[in-house]
C-alpha cells in the first residue's frame, strides 16, 4: 500500500503470509505448488511489472549478496524435456532421500561424449560479470566444463571446474567475464567419455554487490499510475511457468 506513483521501484512480498482471497486455509505448505501470480490494482490504475523472482529466503548465516540480476533459472521439477525444457538431456527422478527431478546427460551425437544442453528459450543478455551456480553429481568423470553459447553466432564463453567432486551431489559457482552486450541462448555441461552427469538448480546471474552509477541492475521494476477508487476485482494473472523456469 501507499506505493510511489509514476516511478519504477522494487517490492518484496513475504509469501509465508499469503492466504487465499477468501481468507480460508493456512499458509503455503512445504512443496505446495502454485501455478500463477495475481496482482490486484485499483480500477482506472495502470501497473507495469518486470523481473519477477520467486525465491527461498536465505538463512541468517548466508554471506553471499542477493543477485543483482537473474538471467535464467533451471529447476527441472515441472514440465517435460523438449517442451517446457528444450535441449539435449533427460529429466529423471532424484534418488532417495532427495525429492523431485534432475537433468541427466545424454550422448552428444557429434562427439559421442556425454553432455547436457539446456536451451534458454530465447537470447539472454549477459552481464560483463556473469556467474553460473548449479548442483551436480558426476559419476566416472574427472572433468566438467560449462559453456554459455550462442547457437546462431557460434560465440561461446567457457569455464572449467577443476577437480570436481565425484560420486555425490555438490554445488559450485563458475565465473565468466564477457564483453558488454553479449547474448547467449543455451548453456552446455560437458564431461568425459563414459561418465554420467546429473545437474539441478541452475542459476545464471549477475552477482550482487555495490551498484555502479548507471548500472542496468539499478533500475527498479514496478510502476504504478494513480487511481482514487477501491481495489479492482480483476487481477493481472501471470502463469508461474513463465517465470519459474526461465526468467
C-alpha positions in Angstrom: 0.0 0.0 0.0 0.9 3.7 -0.4 3.4 2.9 -3.2 5.2 5.8 -5.0 3.4 6.7 -8.2 4.8 7.0 -11.8 8.2 5.7 -10.9 9.9 2.3 -11.2 10.6 0.8 -7.8 11.2 -2.6 -6.2 8.9 -4.6 -3.9 9.2 -7.8 -1.9 6.3 -9.9 -0.6 6.7 -12.5 2.2 4.7 -15.3 0.7 4.6 -17.2 4.0 1.9 -14.6 4.9 -0.1 -15.2 1.8 -3.7 -16.6 2.1 -6.5 -17.5 -0.3 -8.5 -14.5 -1.5 -11.5 -15.6 0.6 -9.3 -15.9 3.7 -9.7 -19.7 4.0 -6.9 -22.1 4.6 -3.5 -21.6 6.1 -0.1 -20.6 4.8 1.6 -22.4 1.9 2.9 -25.8 3.0 6.3 -27.2 2.1 6.5 -28.4 -1.6 3.0 -27.0 -2.3 2.6 -26.0 -5.9 1.1 -22.8 -7.3 0.5 -22.0 -11.0 0.1 -18.3 -11.2 0.7 -14.9 -9.5 -2.1 -12.3 -9.4 -1.6 -8.6 -9.0 -4.7 -6.6 -7.9 -4.8 -2.8 -8.6 -7.5 -0.1 -8.3 -9.9 0.5 -11.2 -8.5 3.1 -13.5 -4.9 2.5 -12.4 -2.2 1.1 -14.6 0.5 -1.3 -13.4 3.7 -2.2 -15.2 5.8 -5.1 -13.7 9.0 -6.8 -14.6 11.8 -9.0 -13.2 9.6 -11.3 -11.0 11.7 -13.7 -8.9 10.2 -16.4 -6.6 12.9 -17.5 -4.1 13.5 -19.1 -0.8 14.6 -16.6 1.8 18.3 -17.0 2.8 19.2 -18.3 6.2 20.8 -15.8 8.7 24.2 -17.4 8.1 24.2 -16.6 4.3 27.0 -14.2 3.3 26.5 -14.0 -0.5 24.5 -11.0 -1.5 21.3 -11.4 -3.5 21.9 -11.4 -7.3 22.0 -8.0 -9.0 20.2 -9.5 -11.9 18.7 -13.0 -12.5 19.3 -14.1 -16.1 18.0 -17.7 -16.1 16.8 -20.3 -13.7 16.7 -24.0 -14.4 14.8 -26.2 -11.9 13.5 -29.4 -13.6 10.7 -30.3 -11.1 7.8 -29.5 -13.5 7.4 -29.7 -17.3 8.7 -32.1 -19.9 12.0 -32.2 -21.7 11.6 -31.0 -25.3 8.6 -28.9 -24.4 8.9 -26.7 -21.4 12.6 -27.7 -21.2 14.1 -27.7 -24.7 17.6 -29.1 -25.2 19.6 -32.3 -25.0 19.2 -34.2 -21.7 16.8 -36.5 -19.8 14.6 -35.5 -16.9 14.9 -38.1 -14.2 13.8 -38.6 -10.6 16.3 -37.8 -7.8 17.4 -40.9 -5.9 16.0 -41.0 -2.4 16.2 -39.4 0.1 16.3 -36.4 -2.4 13.0 -35.5 -4.0 11.7 -34.0 -7.3 13.7 -34.2 -10.6 17.1 -33.5 -12.1 18.6 -33.4 -15.6 20.8 -36.3 -16.7 23.4 -36.3 -19.5 22.9 -37.9 -22.9 25.5 -38.6 -25.6 26.4 -35.8 -28.0 25.8 -37.3 -31.4 28.8 -35.4 -32.8 31.4 -36.1 -30.1 29.9 -39.2 -28.6 30.7 -37.7 -25.2 28.1 -37.1 -22.5 26.6 -33.6 -22.3 23.6 -31.6 -21.1 22.5 -28.8 -23.3 19.8 -26.6 -21.8 18.2 -24.2 -24.2 17.3 -20.8 -22.6 14.2 -20.3 -24.8 15.5 -17.1 -26.4 18.5 -14.9 -26.4 19.6 -13.7 -22.9 21.8 -10.7 -22.4 24.8 -11.5 -20.2 26.3 -9.1 -17.7 30.0 -8.3 -18.0 30.4 -10.3 -14.8 28.2 -13.4 -15.1 28.0 -16.3 -12.7 26.6 -19.8 -13.2 25.7 -21.7 -10.0 24.4 -25.3 -10.1 24.3 -28.6 -8.2 25.8 -31.6 -9.9 26.5 -35.3 -9.4 29.3 -36.7 -11.5 30.0 -40.4 -12.0 33.2 -41.8 -13.6 34.3 -38.4 -14.7 37.3 -36.2 -13.9 36.5 -33.0 -15.7 33.5 -30.7 -16.0 33.3 -27.8 -18.4 30.3 -25.4 -18.7 29.8 -23.3 -21.8 27.4 -20.3 -22.3 26.8 -20.4 -26.1 25.0 -18.5 -28.8 23.7 -21.2 -31.3 23.2 -18.5 -34.0 26.6 -16.8 -34.0 28.7 -19.6 -32.6 30.1 -17.4 -29.8 30.9 -19.4 -26.7 32.1 -18.5 -23.2 33.7 -21.4 -21.3 34.7 -22.1 -17.7 36.1 -25.3 -16.3 35.5 -26.8 -12.8 38.9 -28.0 -11.6 38.8 -31.2 -9.6 35.1 -31.7 -9.5 33.7 -33.8 -6.7 32.7 -37.3 -7.9 30.0 -39.7 -6.7 27.9 -37.3 -4.6 25.8 -34.2 -5.0 27.8 -30.9 -4.8 27.2 -27.3 -5.5 29.6 -24.9 -7.3 29.7 -21.5 -8.9 31.6 -20.7 -12.1 32.5 -17.1 -13.0 32.6 -15.6 -16.5 33.9 -12.2 -17.8 32.2 -11.4 -21.1 32.1 -8.4 -23.4 29.3 -5.9 -22.9 26.2 -6.7 -24.9 26.9 -10.4 -25.3 23.9 -12.7 -25.8 23.5 -16.5 -25.4 20.7 -18.9 -25.9 22.0 -22.1 -24.3 24.2 -23.5 -21.5 26.1 -26.7 -22.0 27.6 -29.0 -19.4 30.4 -31.2 -20.8 32.3 -34.1 -19.2 34.5 -37.2 -20.1 33.5 -40.1 -22.3 32.0 -42.9 -20.2 30.9 -40.5 -17.4 27.4 -39.7 -16.3 26.4 -36.2 -15.1 23.3 -35.0 -13.3 22.5 -31.3 -12.6 19.8 -29.4 -10.8 19.1 -25.8 -9.5 20.9 -24.0 -12.4 21.1 -20.2 -11.8 22.7 -17.8 -14.3 23.0 -14.4 -12.7 24.9 -11.1 -12.3 26.4 -11.2 -8.8 25.1 -8.7 -6.2 27.2 -6.0 -4.5 27.6 -2.3 -4.6 25.8 -0.8 -7.6 27.8 1.2 -10.1 26.4 4.5 -11.4 24.2 3.9 -14.4 24.2 0.1 -13.9 21.3 -1.6 -15.6 20.6 -3.5 -12.4 19.9 -0.3 -10.6 16.5 0.1 -12.3 13.5 -0.7 -10.1 10.9 -2.9 -11.5 7.4 -1.8 -10.5 5.5 1.3 -11.7 2.1 2.5 -10.5 -0.1 5.1 -12.0 -2.7 6.7 -9.7 -6.3 6.0 -9.2 -8.7 7.1 -6.5 -11.1 4.1 -6.2 -11.1 0.8 -4.4 -9.2 -2.3 -5.4 -10.1 -4.0 -8.7 -11.6 -7.5 -8.6 -9.9 -8.3 -11.9 -6.3 -9.3 -11.3 -3.3 -9.3 -13.6 -2.6 -13.1 -13.7 0.8 -14.4 -14.7 1.4 -18.2 -15.1 4.2 -19.4 -12.9 5.7 -21.5 -15.7 6.6 -18.2 -17.5 8.9 -17.1 -14.6 9.9 -20.1 -12.5 11.7 -21.9 -15.3 13.4 -19.1 -17.2 13.3 -15.5 -16.1 
